[in-house]
Amino acid sequence: MELIQNSSELCTLRNGSTAAYHVTIAGDVRNDINVPELIPGQHVQFELAPPFQRKTGGLHVTWENHLGEKQVLDFTLQ
């Protein structure tokens, strides 16, 4: 799983080579995002909160792998 900040307003969550389940993206996003399943190679593009509404300076992504293990990715915005 990889997060890429495309611009000051957009980010993309890129899923690698394994399925991810119960994906949540929280933090400085316009709206929290919940995706039941991301298949390998699938990407999710989303909007960040406007700068004046940002509180954490980052994003927090959680998901479960195919074994049911919880995974976490924290990302600091530029």
N, C-alpha and C positions, 0 to 999 in steps of 0.2 A: 504494500500500500504506500502510495506516495502523494504528497500534497504539493501542488505547484501554484504559486501566486502569479497569475497571468498579468494582472494590472492592479492598480490601487482599489479596484472595485470587483474583480473577478478572481476566483480560484478554481482549480480543477483537482478532484480526487481521482487518482489513477489506480486501478486495481491491477495487480501483477498477474501471477500465474496460477493462483488458487482462488476458489470461491470464498466470499466473505458474507457472513450472515448478521442480521440485526445491526447494520451500520448506522451510527449516529454521528452527526457533525454538530458541534455546539461551540459557543464562544462568540466571537465577533462576526457572526453571520447575520444576514438580514432576517432570516427565520431558521430555527433549528431544523435540521434535515434528518429524516429517518428513511432508510432504504432496507427492505426486508432481505434482499439478496443482491450481491454484485457478482456477476460471472467473471471469469478470467478475461482480462483485456477490456472490461467495461469501465467507462469513466463517467464521473458526475461533475458537471460544471455548475457553480453556484455563485450568488452575489454575496459580497461582504456587506456588513452594516455600514452606513455612512460614517465617515470619520468622527463626527461629533457624538455618535451613539456608541462608539467602541469603548469597552470597559476593561477588557482583559489583555488586549494587544496580541491575541493569538486565537488559535483554533484547537479544539480537543475532539479527536476522532476515536471512537471505540467500535469494535466489531468482534465477532467470534469466527474462528477458523473452522475447518471441516471436522476437527476433533472436539469442538465445543470450548476451546480455550479462548479466554478473553484477551484481546489485544488492544493496545493503546498507542496512539500517535499524537504527540503535542507539536504544534507548529507555531512559531513566532512570526507575526506579520511584519512586513517591511514598511 
